[in-house]
Amino acid sequence: MPGRVDRMNTRHDGTTTRTARGSSVLRAWDEHIAAGPEDAPRYAHARATFTYSGAIEGNSTCDYLLYYAGQGHDGDGQSAPGLEFVEGTVDGRNGTFVLRHDVTYGPHGIEDTFTVVPGSGSGELEGLTGHGRAASATETVPYTFDYRLTG
């Protein structure tokens, strides 16, 4: 069930680490080649927008750098770094934060590990830390998010 907290661990300093689930849905994708010809190794910039539900509720904009090996390569096993600005709520607290992504992609979908960029939380999400995983072959991507909120 999206948004369900699966596990909570309270540390000696009073902070609680939570493990929760949800999903994101790709809303828009705008990609252009940044360098290299169409039929040879090249890289591209992509800007994507997502809507989140579950542990994270809100909308985001993410920028990726994508590498394409060129002709003769099946496209499997590529990786792309990304930075994503998220506006919304986590555990009912409102604010913004940035996620750092490391996505592998190919013809069979994506696998993603992500981390909250330290110090990026604002509003009621100031001090947010965490990391997660996501994988899918469709525009709806389920995720698991381990996070800690202070205060």
Backbone hydrogen bonds, N-H to C=O, Kabsch-Sander energy under -0.5 kcal/mol:
donor,donor_aa,acceptor,acceptor_aa,energy
3,G,21,R,-2.5
4,R,1,M,-1.7
6,D,4,R,-0.7
6,D,19,T,-2.9
7,R,19,T,-1.3
9,N,17,T,-2.5
11,R,15,T,-3.1
14,G,11,R,-1.9
16,T,149,L,-0.6
17,T,9,N,-3.2
18,R,16,T,-0.5
18,R,147,Y,-2.9
19,T,7,R,-2.5
20,A,18,R,-0.5
20,A,145,F,-2.4
21,R,4,R,-1.1
22,G,143,Y,-1.8
23,S,53,S,-2.3
24,S,141,V,-2.1
25,V,51,T,-2.2
26,L,139,E,-2.4
27,R,49,T,-3.3
28,A,49,T,-1.3
30,D,47,R,-2.4
32,H,45,H,-2.3
34,A,43,Y,-2.3
35,A,43,Y,-1.8
40,A,37,P,-1.5
42,R,68,Y,-2.5
43,Y,35,A,-2.2
44,A,66,L,-2.8
45,H,32,H,-2.5
46,A,64,Y,-2.3
47,R,30,D,-2.5
48,A,62,C,-2.9
49,T,28,A,-1.8
50,F,60,S,-1.5
51,T,25,V,-1.7
52,Y,58,G,-3.4
53,S,23,S,-2.5
55,A,21,R,-1.3
57,E,89,T,-2.5
58,G,52,Y,-1.6
59,N,87,E,-2.1
60,S,50,F,-2.1
61,T,85,F,-1.8
62,C,48,A,-3.1
63,D,83,L,-2.5
64,Y,46,A,-2.8
65,L,81,P,-1.8
66,L,44,A,-2.8
66,L,64,Y,-0.5
68,Y,42,R,-3.0
71,Q,39,D,-1.0
73,H,70,G,-1.3
78,Q,75,G,-0.7
78,Q,105,Y,-1.6
80,A,103,V,-2.9
82,G,101,H,-1.6
83,L,63,D,-1.9
84,E,99,L,-2.5
85,F,61,T,-2.8
86,V,84,E,-0.6
86,V,97,F,-3.1
87,E,59,N,-2.9
88,G,95,G,-2.7
89,T,57,E,-2.9
90,V,93,R,-1.9
91,D,55,A,-1.1
93,R,90,V,-2.0
95,G,88,G,-2.5
96,T,122,S,-0.5
97,F,86,V,-1.7
99,L,84,E,-2.5
100,R,115,T,-3.0
101,H,82,G,-3.1
101,H,99,L,-0.6
102,D,113,T,-2.1
103,V,80,A,-2.7
104,T,111,E,-3.0
105,Y,78,Q,-2.3
106,G,109,G,-1.6
109,G,106,G,-1.8
110,I,136,S,-3.0
111,E,104,T,-2.3
112,D,134,A,-3.1
113,T,102,D,-1.5
114,F,132,G,-2.2
115,T,100,R,-1.8
116,V,130,G,-2.6
117,V,98,V,-2.8
120,S,117,V,-2.1
122,S,96,T,-2.4
124,E,94,N,-2.2
125,L,122,S,-2.0
126,E,123,G,-1.5
128,L,125,L,-2.2
129,T,148,R,-2.0
131,H,146,D,-2.4
132,G,114,F,-2.6
133,R,144,T,-1.8
134,A,112,D,-2.2
135,A,142,P,-1.2
136,S,110,I,-1.8
141,V,24,S,-3.3
141,V,139,E,-0.6
143,Y,22,G,-2.5
144,T,133,R,-2.3
145,F,20,A,-3.2
146,D,131,H,-3.1
147,Y,18,R,-2.6
147,Y,145,F,-0.6
148,R,129,T,-2.5
149,L,16,T,-0.7
